[in-house]
Amino acid sequence: MPSRRRKRDTSSEDLPTKKSRTYQQKKEVATEFNKKRCLAWFHEYTGASEETLGPEGMEKFCEDIGVEPENIVMLVLAYKLNAKNMGFFTVDEWMKGMTELQCDTIGKLQNRLDYLRALLNDPALFKNIYRFAFDFAREKDQRSLDLDTAKAMLSLVLGKDWPLFSYFHLFLEHQTKYKVINKDQWCNILEFSRVIQPDLDNYDEDGAWPVMLDEFVEWLKEKSNEGREMRS
């Protein structure tokens, strides 16, 4: 989950995990979920009276469970907690989400990480997580994502599986027209990545794609033509 506190590379989904505090390669004995234990766990990352886990606590939490903050599984966890702000979990979000996951300790959550990753393999759930990422990452007084944040989040959610992602990222880097990405553009980028073939053979110029994607296709075709001319 990209942090607002400092920039890091989000180009890979499967970033190496850290060694967790005491549970690395250990299986915790199953115990019944306990809300008091879950709340006490939350307060390990906050003050006793604080109701929001912030960036510093989030960094320690990620270290404890052995996951880099930029790993996509943190986005899935935020989705399951229905978190509203990137880099923060409120106590209500934590308690509701962890109760659903039946996790009240580090070890129990570690044992659920494979389940959280597997949610990404369900196309419908992935679409929900992708849409969640837009609202999760945007500043709440803005309706759109600033371009740098959008590029980081797109790299996180599409960088591994969309064959044209590196070209789209390059397009965003070089263009100067767009400073933000709105929700309609964001949602259509996912649809485009799913239905348009890497060779653009099934791309319809008269289709109802946002202008940004039409311009990306035009840019990519120009790049391809330039490459062919250089080889001829």
C-alpha positions as CSV (number, residue, x, y, z in Angstrom):
1,M,0.0,0.0,0.0
2,P,1.8,3.1,-1.1
3,S,2.5,5.5,1.7
4,R,1.8,9.2,1.6
5,R,4.8,9.8,3.9
6,R,7.5,8.9,1.4
7,K,7.8,7.7,-2.2
8,R,8.9,4.2,-3.0
9,D,9.1,2.2,-6.2
10,T,5.8,0.4,-6.8
11,S,6.7,-1.2,-10.1
12,S,6.4,-4.7,-8.8
13,E,3.6,-6.5,-7.1
14,D,5.6,-9.2,-5.5
15,L,8.1,-7.2,-3.6
16,P,10.2,-9.3,-1.2
17,T,8.7,-9.6,2.3
18,K,10.5,-8.5,5.5
19,K,11.3,-10.9,8.3
20,S,8.4,-10.6,10.7
21,R,8.9,-9.9,14.4
22,T,8.6,-13.4,15.9
23,Y,6.3,-15.4,13.7
24,Q,8.5,-16.0,10.6
25,Q,7.9,-19.5,9.3
26,K,5.8,-20.4,12.3
27,K,2.3,-21.6,12.4
28,E,0.2,-20.2,15.3
29,V,-2.0,-22.6,17.2
30,A,-5.6,-21.9,16.3
31,T,-7.5,-20.0,19.1
32,E,-10.9,-18.6,19.1
33,F,-11.2,-15.0,17.9
34,N,-11.2,-12.5,20.8
35,K,-12.3,-8.9,20.3
36,K,-10.3,-7.6,23.3
37,R,-7.2,-9.3,22.0
38,C,-7.8,-7.7,18.6
39,L,-8.2,-4.3,20.1
40,A,-5.1,-4.7,22.2
41,W,-3.2,-5.7,19.0
42,F,-4.5,-2.5,17.3
43,H,-3.2,-0.4,20.2
44,E,0.3,-1.9,19.8
45,Y,0.6,0.5,16.8
46,T,-1.1,3.5,18.4
47,G,-1.4,5.1,21.8
48,A,-3.8,3.5,24.2
49,S,-6.4,6.2,23.6
50,E,-5.8,6.8,19.9
51,E,-8.4,5.7,17.4
52,T,-6.3,5.9,14.2
53,L,-3.3,3.9,13.2
54,G,-1.1,6.2,11.1
55,P,2.0,6.0,8.9
56,E,4.5,5.2,11.6
57,G,2.3,2.6,13.2
58,M,1.6,1.2,9.7
59,E,5.3,0.8,9.0
60,K,5.7,-1.2,12.2
61,F,2.5,-3.3,11.5
62,C,3.9,-4.2,8.0
63,E,7.2,-5.1,9.5
64,D,5.5,-7.3,12.1
65,I,3.5,-9.3,9.5
66,G,6.5,-9.5,7.2
67,V,5.0,-7.6,4.2
68,E,6.3,-4.5,2.5
69,P,3.9,-1.5,2.6
70,E,4.0,-1.4,-1.2
71,N,3.0,-5.0,-1.6
72,I,-0.4,-5.3,-3.3
73,V,-1.6,-7.6,-0.4
74,M,-1.7,-4.5,1.7
75,L,-4.2,-2.9,-0.7
76,V,-6.3,-6.1,-0.5
77,L,-6.2,-5.9,3.3
78,A,-7.3,-2.2,3.2
79,Y,-10.2,-3.3,0.9
80,K,-11.2,-6.0,3.4
81,L,-11.1,-3.4,6.2
82,N,-13.0,-0.9,4.0
83,A,-10.3,1.7,4.9
84,K,-11.1,5.2,3.7
85,N,-7.6,6.8,3.8
86,M,-4.3,5.4,2.4
87,G,-1.8,4.9,5.2
88,F,-4.4,4.9,8.0
89,F,-6.7,2.4,9.6
90,T,-9.3,3.6,12.1
91,V,-10.1,1.5,15.1
92,D,-13.6,0.8,13.7
93,E,-12.2,-0.2,10.3
94,W,-9.7,-2.5,12.1
95,M,-12.2,-4.1,14.4
96,K,-14.9,-4.7,11.7
97,G,-12.3,-6.0,9.1
98,M,-10.3,-8.2,11.4
99,T,-13.5,-9.6,12.9
100,E,-14.5,-10.7,9.4
101,L,-11.1,-12.1,8.8
102,Q,-11.1,-13.7,12.3
103,C,-7.6,-12.3,13.0
104,D,-6.6,-11.0,16.4
105,T,-2.8,-11.7,16.3
106,I,0.1,-11.2,13.9
107,G,0.3,-15.0,13.3
108,K,-3.4,-15.3,12.4
109,L,-3.2,-12.5,9.8
110,Q,0.0,-14.0,8.3
111,N,-1.9,-17.3,7.9
112,R,-4.6,-15.3,5.9
113,L,-2.2,-13.6,3.5
114,D,-2.5,-16.3,0.9
115,Y,-6.3,-16.0,1.1
116,L,-6.0,-12.2,0.6
117,R,-3.7,-12.7,-2.4
118,A,-6.0,-15.2,-3.9
119,L,-8.8,-12.7,-4.0
120,L,-7.0,-11.0,-6.8
121,N,-7.5,-14.0,-9.0
122,D,-11.3,-13.5,-9.1
123,P,-12.1,-11.1,-11.9
124,A,-15.1,-9.6,-10.2
125,L,-13.3,-9.1,-6.9
126,F,-10.3,-7.7,-8.6
127,K,-12.5,-5.2,-10.3
128,N,-13.9,-4.2,-7.0
129,I,-10.4,-3.9,-5.5
130,Y,-9.3,-1.9,-8.5
131,R,-12.2,0.6,-8.1
132,F,-11.6,0.7,-4.4
133,A,-8.0,1.7,-5.0
134,F,-9.0,4.9,-6.7
135,D,-11.1,6.3,-3.8
136,F,-8.6,4.9,-1.3
137,A,-5.6,6.7,-2.8
138,R,-7.2,10.1,-3.7
139,E,-7.1,13.1,-1.5
140,K,-10.6,13.3,-0.1
141,D,-11.0,17.0,-1.1
142,Q,-10.3,16.0,-4.7
143,R,-12.4,14.1,-7.2
144,S,-9.5,12.9,-9.2
145,L,-6.1,11.2,-8.6
146,D,-3.0,13.3,-9.1
147,L,-0.9,11.8,-11.9
148,D,2.0,10.6,-9.7
149,T,-0.3,8.8,-7.3
150,A,-2.3,7.4,-10.2
151,K,0.9,6.0,-11.9
152,A,2.0,4.4,-8.6
153,M,-1.4,2.8,-8.0
154,L,-1.7,1.6,-11.7
155,S,1.8,0.1,-11.4
156,L,0.6,-1.7,-8.2
157,V,-2.6,-3.1,-9.6
158,L,-1.8,-3.6,-13.4
159,G,1.9,-3.5,-13.7
160,K,2.4,-7.3,-13.5
161,D,-0.4,-8.5,-15.7
162,W,-1.1,-6.0,-18.4
163,P,1.3,-6.5,-21.4
164,L,0.9,-2.9,-22.5
165,F,1.4,-1.4,-19.0
166,S,5.0,-0.3,-19.6
167,Y,4.0,1.6,-22.7
168,F,1.0,3.2,-21.0
169,H,3.2,4.3,-18.1
170,L,5.7,5.7,-20.6
171,F,2.9,7.5,-22.3
172,L,1.8,9.1,-19.0
173,E,5.4,10.1,-18.3
174,H,5.8,11.9,-21.6
175,Q,2.5,13.5,-22.2
176,T,1.8,17.0,-20.7
177,K,-1.9,17.3,-21.2
178,Y,-3.1,15.3,-18.2
179,K,-2.3,16.3,-14.6
180,V,-4.9,14.0,-13.0
181,I,-6.9,10.9,-13.8
182,N,-10.6,10.9,-13.1
183,K,-12.7,7.9,-12.0
184,D,-14.1,7.3,-15.5
185,Q,-10.7,7.2,-17.0
186,W,-9.5,5.0,-14.1
187,C,-12.3,2.5,-14.6
188,N,-11.8,2.4,-18.4
189,I,-8.1,1.8,-18.1
190,L,-8.9,-1.5,-16.4
191,E,-11.5,-2.4,-19.1
192,F,-9.1,-1.5,-21.9
193,S,-6.4,-3.7,-20.3
194,R,-8.8,-6.6,-20.2
195,V,-10.4,-6.5,-23.7
196,I,-7.9,-4.8,-26.0
197,Q,-5.2,-7.2,-27.5
198,P,-1.6,-6.2,-27.0
199,D,-1.3,-5.7,-30.8
200,L,-4.3,-3.4,-30.7
201,D,-5.9,-5.5,-33.5
202,N,-9.4,-5.3,-31.9
203,Y,-9.2,-1.7,-31.0
204,D,-12.1,0.3,-32.5
205,E,-11.4,3.9,-33.2
206,D,-15.1,4.6,-33.0
207,G,-15.4,2.9,-29.6
208,A,-16.5,4.8,-26.5
209,W,-13.1,5.0,-24.9
210,P,-12.0,8.1,-23.1
211,V,-9.9,10.5,-25.2
212,M,-6.9,9.7,-23.0
213,L,-7.0,6.1,-24.2
214,D,-7.5,7.1,-27.9
215,E,-4.4,9.3,-27.6
216,F,-2.5,6.5,-26.0
217,V,-3.3,4.2,-28.9
218,E,-2.3,6.9,-31.4
219,W,0.9,7.5,-29.5
220,L,1.7,3.7,-29.4
221,K,1.1,3.3,-33.1
222,E,3.4,6.2,-33.8
223,K,6.1,4.6,-31.7
224,S,5.6,1.3,-33.5
225,N,5.9,3.0,-36.9
226,E,9.0,4.8,-35.8
227,G,10.5,1.5,-34.8
228,R,9.7,-0.2,-38.1
229,E,11.2,2.8,-40.0
230,M,14.4,2.5,-38.0
231,R,14.7,-1.2,-38.8
232,S,14.0,-0.8,-42.5
